[in-house]
């Protein structure tokens, strides 16, 4: 098995939204915001080569929305899906599977793109199966008022129209990838738990945006069921600390991975490191 970090770009979100009820006086020294209270976040995808499958976890925001849309999110940096795939030695046409943790625009936007003359949409990964699950698909295609702005039909419906859509209903995605389902951020978000030799790595998606969010009460205002997120975090972080899992952060602006340990204040970050350190 080979794992690669695929950076699809950085964007900005309001610090208050990202840290919920936690006072700014507590989070700002740890994750500074700019003069508009906006913090920088990554859209860090992962590529997994397992046997004859090349699996891309999430796809970032893509580039097909209009200027007004992007003006709200302040895209910055030089990273892109294609540039990162090339740096890892791959091309998008080699991808066999796109695994979408959930269908919020910053996680799935890159799976659909414009055609050459921008007259219609087409799959960005023409040889891939695209994986969601039935419960989350229904949730995203019949959105509640709170999440409607995050579920963009142009990101979602063309997946089904292309014939590439598949539903992962088992808790086992491949021999080496288990699926943990959580429901606090959004209905039926899927977290891949990857077996790498004698270690396990959990792709955190939006259950844990950064190492700063490890304390159980540090929950995003974006979560639809924040009290459920508290319970889900407590269970998963305890297991991660007890079993020495590696956590992989999709959104932290610079930290890729961390391990946890038990302290007098509860479960906290033990160390942070790049994904490449696992294979050094």
N, C-alpha and C positions, 0 to 999 in steps of 0.2 A: 504493500500500500504506500502511495505517495500523496502527501498533502501540500498544497500551495496556497498562499494568501493571494487573493485577487482583489486589489483595491479598485473600487469603481468611482471614487471621488469623495469629496468632503462637502458638507452643507452645514447650515446653521439653523438652530432651533432656540426658542425662548428658554432661558434657564429656569424660569419659574415652572413652565410646563414640564420640563425634564426632571425636575426635582420635587414636584408636587408640593406638599404641605411643609417640607423641610425649609426653614428660614434661610434666606439668602446669606445671612451672616455666617451660616454653617457650611453651605456648599460652595460659596464663591471662593474662599481661600484654597479649596481643593480642586475646583474646576472653574477657572475664571471666565467671566462673561465680558463682552465688549461694552461700549458706551450705550448700546441699545438693548442690553441685557441678553444678547444672543451668544450662545456657546457653539463652538465648532465640534462637529461630529463626523465620524467616518461612515462610509458604507462599505464595510470590509466583508467581502464574500470569501468563500473557500472552495477550492477545487480538490476533489478526491479521486485519485486513480486507484480503482480496485478491480483487479482482474482485467476483463475487457470492457469495463464501464468507466466512463469519465463523467463524474458527477459534480455539477456546479450547485453550491448552496447559495441561494438568493442571487439577485442580479443588480441591486442598486436601483437608482431612480430612472435611468434611461435619459433620453434627450428629446422626446417628441412633444412635450407640453410647450405652451407658448411663453413668451417673454414675461408676461404678467405673472404666470405661475412661478417661474423660476426666480422672479424678483423677491418672492417671499422667503426663499430658502438660501439665497446667497451661495450658490455653488462656487467652490474655489479649489485650487490645486490643479495638478497636471495629470492626475490618475484617470484612467478609463478602463472599462472592461477589456476592450481589445488590446490596449497597451499592456495591461497586466497579464492577460493571457499569453501574449507574445513573449513577454519577459520570462514567463514560466515555461515556455517552450511549446505552447499549444495554439490552436486556432479554434474559433467558436464552432466551426463546422464539425469538429471532432467531439464535441460534447454529446454524450448519449442520454444524459438525464439532467434536467433542471429541477432541483428540489426547492420549493418555495415554502419557507417557514410559515408565512402568512402573506396576505394579499394587500397590505398597505403599500402605497406607491413607492416608498423608499426601499422596499424589499423586492418588488416584482416588476417595477417599471421597465427594466432593461430586457425583459423577456419578449416584448413586442416592439417593433420599430416601424418607421415609415418605409414605404417602398421608395424607389429611386426618385420618382417625381412627386412624392408626398400626396398622392391621390388616394392611397389606401394603406392599411396596416398589414404587416406580414410578420411571421415568426423570426426572431433574431437568431434562434438556434434551430436551423431547419432540419437537423437530423436527430433532435432530442425529443424524448418524452418529457412532459412537464407535469410535476407532481404537486397536488394539493390534497385535500381530503373533503369528503362529501359534506360534513357538518360546517367546515369553514367556508367552502364554496357557496353554500346556501346563505350563510351569514353575510358574505361579501356581495353577493348578487342581489340580496334583498336587505340592503343596509339600514341600520338604525340612523336616526338623525345625527347622533354624535359622531359616528364614524364615516358618514357618507362622503365627506371631503377627502378621506384617506383611501377609499375604494373607488378608483377611477375606472369607469367602464371600458375605456380604451386600452387599459392595461390588462383587463380581465377577460372580457367576452371574446376577443379574438383568439385567446388560447383554446377555448372550446371550439370555436369555428374552424380552427386550423386542423382539428382532429388529434392534436398532441396531448390533450388533457388526460391525465390519469389520476385516480384517487388511491392514496396510500391508506388502507384501512387496517392493516396489520401493524403491530408494534415492532416488527422487524422489517427494515427496508432492504438491507443486504446482509450477507453473512457477518459483516463487521460493523454495521450501522443499525443501532436500535433507535426507535422514535419515542421520545417523551412528549406527551401532550399536556399543554397547560391552557387555562381558560380565563385567567385574570386580565391579561392585556387585551385579548380579543378571543373570540370563540375558537377553540381547537387549534391554537398555534402549535407547530411541530418543532421540537428541538432535537437535532441529530446528536446521538451519543455514539462516538466513534471509538472502536477498539483499535489501539495502535500498539502492537506487541503486548506488553504487560500493563500498559497505561490506558486510561479512558479520557477522552476529550469531549466536552459538551459545548456545542455551538449555542451561545446564549440568546441570540436574536434579541427580542425586546423584553425578555424576562429580566435581564440585567444589562443595562445600557453601558455600564462602565464599572471598574473596580470601586469607584466612589459609591456606587449603589449597593454594595454588599450588605450594609446594615439592613435588617429586615424591614424597618419602617421607611426606608428611603425608596419610595415608590413613585413612578411618574404619574403626572396628572392625566396623561393620555390613556391610562388603563381604564377599561370599561367596568371592571369589578375589582377595585383596589384591595378590598379586604380578602378576596380570594387570592390575589397576587401575594399578599403577606403570607398566607398559609402555604402557597406553592413554593415561594422562596424559602421559607423555613425548612420544608421537607427536603428540597433539592440541595440547598447549601449545606445542610447537615450531612447528607449522603456524600456530597462532593468533598467535604472536609474529612469525613471518616474514611472514605475510600481513596483519598488523594487524587481526585480527578483534576485534570487541567480544564480551566474555563477559557473559552475563546470568545473575545468580545467583538461583535459586529460594529459597534458604534463608538467606542472610545477613540478619541482623536489620535492617540499614539500607542496605547497599550494593546498588544495583541492577545496575550495570554496571562493567566494568573493561577496560582494555587491558593488554597485556604487552610486555615487552622483554627482551633478553638482557643479563645482567650477569655480573660475574666470579663470582658465587655461583650462576649458573644463571638460568633464566627467572624473572622476578619481575614484580609488578604495576607498571605504568607510571603509570596514573592511574585514579581511580574517579569515577563521575558517575552521575546519574539517566538513565533511558532518554530522557526528554524532551530531554536535551542533544543527542541525535542529530538532532533536528528543529528545533533553535533557529535 
